[in-house]
Amino acid sequence: MRGRPVPAAAREDVPDALDAPDALDAPDALDAPDADTVIRLDSLSRVFDSEPPVHALREVDLTVRRGEHLSIVGPSGSGKSTLLNTLGLLDRPTSGNYWLDGVLTGALGDRERTALRGSRIGFVFQSFHLLPYRTVDENVMLAETYRAARPGRERRTRADRARQALARVGLGHRFGFLPGRLSGGEQQRVAIARALMGEPALLLCDEPTGNLDSENTESVLELFGELQAQGMTLLVITHDESVSRRAGRRVRIRDGRLSQESA
């Protein structure tokens, strides 16, 4: 899962009304999840039209509660990439339902999906996607450049919020540094700070330690533990068993099917 571009909360303006949770509420008839559920997948399938058809996801059921740290582990070709793209609203399922933070996503148009993705999901990837000629604080602030304005989040406060996000990941002392002066682990922390700028409901991580050595991997995993303790919901997709074991709950994917494992 290398080289996937950072969604950056989508590069288009969206109506402010979409920032309100009740603007996209799911119909009652579909038994929407309660307020403590960030992700719910009901019988979700994704079939790619080919000859023969490729069943990338098969009747997937999954619930992720607010404040949970969940890992999804599996080998290449197991369906991890398809599941990541579906959870990140970058792809649409063939059948089944997906609720994100109480919003039923299936009937949303492209602009609504863009708004929902930008307001509810923070992305962390294997590659850091930091601009080398911008300081770390400028890289963090870029997270909001293309996001619709939200009440109480004026542009003049962006630098302050970037400083707070960097402090939250333990990099307040790196304010004003260029990425090239940071270690790999510090650069990933900057990417995490950028993902946190929008105060997302979910931090969606795709092989977040794949480019790190063991020392920096441990540093990032300790940060994940701190973020969970603060109430952040984390979903980490990985092939690394040692990374997956750090989560409070682990789910394995194989041939497009999920199987629950104990903590």
C-alpha positions as a printed NumPy array, in Angstrom:
array([[  0.   ,   0.   ,   0.   ],
       [  2.769,   2.42 ,  -0.974],
       [  2.598,   5.803,  -2.561],
       [ -1.105,   6.435,  -2.043],
       [ -1.691,  10.221,  -2.215],
       [ -2.859,  12.007,   0.902],
       [ -6.555,  12.885,   0.519],
       [ -5.874,  16.209,   2.345],
       [ -9.556,  16.477,   3.166],
       [-10.285,  16.792,  -0.554],
       [ -9.247,  19.744,  -2.663],
       [-12.541,  21.517,  -3.127],
       [-14.766,  23.802,  -1.121],
       [-17.831,  22.308,   0.495],
       [-20.912,  23.828,   2.096],
       [-20.569,  24.724,   5.779],
       [-23.85 ,  22.929,   6.439],
       [-22.13 ,  19.604,   5.875],
       [-20.012,  20.172,   8.973],
       [-23.08 ,  19.689,  11.168],
       [-23.587,  16.042,  12.196],
       [-27.353,  16.204,  11.702],
       [-26.994,  17.399,   8.133],
       [-26.197,  13.874,   6.971],
       [-28.139,  11.737,   9.425],
       [-28.959,   8.16 ,   8.456],
       [-32.604,   7.168,   7.969],
       [-34.172,   5.686,  11.109],
       [-35.471,   2.75 ,   9.084],
       [-31.924,   1.445,   8.683],
       [-31.317,   1.196,  12.433],
       [-28.49 ,   3.725,  12.717],
       [-25.761,   2.975,  15.287],
       [-25.591,   4.755,  18.628],
       [-23.458,   7.829,  19.333],
       [-20.531,   5.774,  20.67 ],
       [-20.065,   3.926,  17.371],
       [-17.593,   5.509,  14.931],
       [-17.641,   2.748,  12.272],
       [-20.279,   0.18 ,  11.471],
       [-20.178,  -2.082,   8.453],
       [-23.172,  -4.313,   7.758],
       [-22.725,  -7.106,   5.168],
       [-20.348,  -4.927,   3.158],
       [-19.083,  -6.38 ,  -0.117],
       [-16.932,  -5.074,  -2.941],
       [-16.827,  -6.896,  -6.254],
       [-14.605,  -5.668,  -9.077],
       [-16.031,  -6.139, -12.536],
       [-13.617,  -8.419, -14.353],
       [-13.63 , -11.879, -15.899],
       [-14.029, -13.657, -13.59 ],
       [-15.267, -11.071, -11.024],
       [-12.932, -10.325,  -8.112],
       [-14.616, -10.497,  -4.692],
       [-12.331,  -8.166,  -2.734],
       [-14.631,  -7.874,   0.323],
       [-17.192, -10.505,   1.267],
       [-20.127,  -9.733,   3.593],
       [-17.958,  -7.774,   6.049],
       [-19.454,  -6.889,   9.441],
       [-17.445,  -4.598,  11.719],
       [-18.133,  -2.21 ,  14.585],
       [-15.539,   0.199,  15.997],
       [-16.437,   2.038,  19.178],
       [-15.355,   5.562,  20.058],
       [-11.936,   5.59 ,  21.735],
       [-11.027,   2.101,  20.507],
       [ -7.663,   1.113,  19.023],
       [ -8.311,  -1.578,  16.412],
       [ -5.809,  -3.215,  14.094],
       [ -6.665,  -5.031,  10.876],
       [ -3.926,  -7.412,   9.85 ],
       [ -3.529,  -9.549,   6.759],
       [ -1.139, -10.493,   3.938],
       [ -0.909,  -8.873,   0.527],
       [ -3.961,  -9.585,  -1.595],
       [ -6.2  , -10.185,   1.419],
       [ -8.429,  -7.149,   0.816],
       [ -6.685,  -4.632,   3.103],
       [ -6.324,  -1.98 ,   0.41 ],
       [ -9.949,  -2.293,  -0.664],
       [-11.119,  -2.082,   2.935],
       [ -8.92 ,   0.986,   3.535],
       [-10.3  ,   2.737,   0.459],
       [-13.863,   1.922,   1.512],
       [-13.399,   3.102,   5.096],
       [-11.716,   6.27 ,   3.827],
       [-14.615,   7.005,   1.448],
       [-12.254,   6.707,  -1.501],
       [-14.231,   3.798,  -2.98 ],
       [-17.846,   2.666,  -2.818],
       [-18.978,  -0.831,  -1.804],
       [-20.966,  -2.961,  -4.215],
       [-23.478,  -3.869,  -1.515],
       [-24.071,  -3.485,   2.204],
       [-24.061,  -0.399,   4.459],
       [-21.321,   1.762,   5.956],
       [-21.997,   4.215,   8.783],
       [-19.236,   6.686,   9.669],
       [-19.763,   8.57 ,  12.933],
       [-23.523,   8.092,  12.641],
       [-23.768,   8.997,   8.955],
       [-24.99 ,   6.454,   6.416],
       [-22.529,   6.938,   3.554],
       [-24.046,   4.878,   0.763],
       [-26.506,   7.459,  -0.546],
       [-24.148,  10.438,  -0.355],
       [-23.027,  12.231,  -3.492],
       [-19.381,  12.943,  -4.232],
       [-19.367,  16.419,  -2.642],
       [-21.04 ,  15.105,   0.502],
       [-18.539,  12.244,   0.746],
       [-15.707,  14.741,   0.312],
       [-17.117,  16.899,   3.116],
       [-17.63 ,  13.925,   5.408],
       [-14.141,  12.559,   4.752],
       [-12.558,  15.939,   5.43 ],
       [-14.427,  16.525,   8.675],
       [-14.416,  13.04 ,  10.246],
       [-11.25 ,  11.187,   9.083],
       [ -7.566,  11.885,   9.656],
       [ -5.247,   9.868,   7.409],
       [ -1.767,   8.581,   8.274],
       [  0.174,   6.723,   5.591],
       [  3.375,   4.749,   5.276],
       [  4.928,   7.657,   3.37 ],
       [  4.919,  10.901,   5.305],
       [  3.908,  13.165,   2.383],
       [  5.6  ,  16.212,   3.878],
       [  6.635,  19.096,   1.625],
       [ 10.414,  19.404,   2.097],
       [ 10.522,  23.167,   1.457],
       [  7.828,  23.921,   4.06 ],
       [  8.387,  23.997,   7.81 ],
       [  6.739,  21.352,   9.955],
       [  4.131,  23.83 ,  11.186],
       [  3.344,  24.875,   7.602],
       [  2.962,  21.198,   6.67 ],
       [  0.518,  20.747,   9.536],
       [ -1.445,  23.845,   8.549],
       [ -1.818,  22.531,   4.988],
       [ -4.377,  20.08 ,   6.355],
       [ -6.891,  22.922,   6.535],
       [ -5.993,  24.741,   3.343],
       [ -8.606,  22.915,   1.282],
       [-11.085,  22.145,   4.056],
       [-14.289,  24.141,   4.394],
       [-14.24 ,  26.772,   7.113],
       [-15.808,  25.728,  10.422],
       [-17.242,  28.04 ,  13.087],
       [-14.596,  29.157,  15.563],
       [-11.712,  27.926,  13.369],
       [-10.647,  31.124,  11.603],
       [ -7.51 ,  31.189,   9.498],
       [ -5.822,  33.599,  11.905],
       [ -5.828,  30.878,  14.572],
       [ -4.417,  28.204,  12.266],
       [ -0.809,  28.69 ,  13.367],
       [ -1.797,  28.394,  17.025],
       [ -3.704,  25.2  ,  16.337],
       [ -0.755,  23.791,  14.369],
       [  1.501,  24.524,  17.336],
       [ -0.965,  22.748,  19.626],
       [ -1.13 ,  19.736,  17.293],
       [  2.669,  19.492,  17.208],
       [  2.806,  19.748,  20.995],
       [  0.208,  16.998,  21.208],
       [  2.543,  14.601,  19.363],
       [  5.583,  15.709,  21.352],
       [  7.118,  18.002,  18.722],
       [  6.425,  21.463,  20.081],
       [ 10.201,  22.041,  20.141],
       [ 10.397,  21.407,  16.366],
       [  8.18 ,  24.343,  15.419],
       [  9.793,  26.13 ,  12.426],
       [ 12.067,  23.19 ,  11.468],
       [ 12.193,  21.82 ,   7.928],
       [ 11.29 ,  18.095,   7.61 ],
       [ 14.806,  17.214,   6.444],
       [ 16.151,  18.038,   9.914],
       [ 13.86 ,  15.473,  11.564],
       [ 14.212,  11.726,  12.022],
       [ 11.818,   9.353,  10.295],
       [  9.837,   8.894,  13.489],
       [  9.577,  12.657,  13.977],
       [  8.419,  13.117,  10.395],
       [  5.679,  10.544,  10.957],
       [  4.67 ,  12.422,  14.111],
       [  4.335,  15.576,  12.011],
       [  2.086,  13.65 ,   9.623],
       [  0.007,  12.52 ,  12.605],
       [ -0.213,  16.111,  13.879],
       [ -1.465,  17.132,  10.426],
       [ -4.125,  14.415,  10.583],
       [ -5.228,  15.659,  14.012],
       [ -5.691,  19.278,  12.88 ],
       [ -9.287,  18.683,  11.809],
       [-10.216,  17.074,  15.158],
       [-11.383,  13.927,  13.33 ],
       [-13.617,  11.228,  14.741],
       [-11.271,   8.57 ,  13.331],
       [ -7.534,   8.276,  12.705],
       [ -7.171,   5.852,   9.773],
       [ -3.609,   4.542,   9.518],
       [ -2.211,   2.587,   6.573],
       [  1.053,   0.783,   7.445],
       [  2.099,   3.806,   9.553],
       [  5.403,   2.235,  10.652],
       [  6.314,   0.67 ,   7.311],
       [  9.162,   3.143,   6.645],
       [ 10.502,   3.243,  10.205],
       [ 13.207,   1.368,  12.065],
       [ 12.388,  -0.457,  15.302],
       [ 13.2  ,   2.49 ,  17.583],
       [ 11.038,   4.948,  15.639],
       [  8.303,   2.328,  15.286],
       [  8.154,   2.019,  19.065],
       [  7.963,   5.799,  19.387],
       [  4.981,   6.022,  17.029],
       [  3.202,   3.107,  18.725],
       [  3.656,   4.781,  22.101],
       [  2.102,   7.929,  20.608],
       [ -0.886,   5.899,  19.411],
       [ -1.342,   4.668,  22.968],
       [ -1.27 ,   8.244,  24.26 ],
       [ -3.809,   9.374,  21.656],
       [ -6.143,   6.527,  22.553],
       [ -5.855,   7.488,  26.215],
       [ -7.018,  10.962,  25.167],
       [-10.11 ,   9.451,  23.537],
       [ -8.996,   9.199,  19.898],
       [-10.356,   6.315,  17.814],
       [ -7.609,   4.569,  15.838],
       [ -7.861,   1.984,  13.1  ],
       [ -4.483,   0.663,  11.951],
       [ -4.188,  -1.479,   8.831],
       [ -0.919,  -3.424,   8.754],
       [  0.797,  -6.643,   7.797],
       [  3.144,  -6.354,  10.795],
       [  2.078,  -8.681,  13.598],
       [  4.1  ,  -6.788,  16.227],
       [  2.323,  -3.543,  15.317],
       [ -1.099,  -5.171,  15.301],
       [ -0.56 ,  -6.696,  18.748],
       [ -0.311,  -3.212,  20.287],
       [ -3.988,  -2.562,  19.566],
       [ -6.716,  -3.256,  22.079],
       [ -8.512,  -5.443,  19.54 ],
       [ -7.325,  -7.209,  16.423],
       [ -9.196,  -8.301,  13.305],
       [ -7.695, -10.497,  10.614],
       [ -8.618, -10.247,   6.945],
       [ -8.113, -13.051,   4.459],
       [ -9.717, -13.483,   1.042],
       [-11.932, -10.501,   1.758],
       [-13.394, -11.921,   4.977],
       [-12.89 , -10.592,   8.494],
       [-12.388, -12.766,  11.537],
       [-12.279, -11.362,  15.068],
       [ -9.352, -12.094,  17.366],
       [ -9.046, -11.459,  21.079],
       [ -6.942,  -8.573,  22.374]])
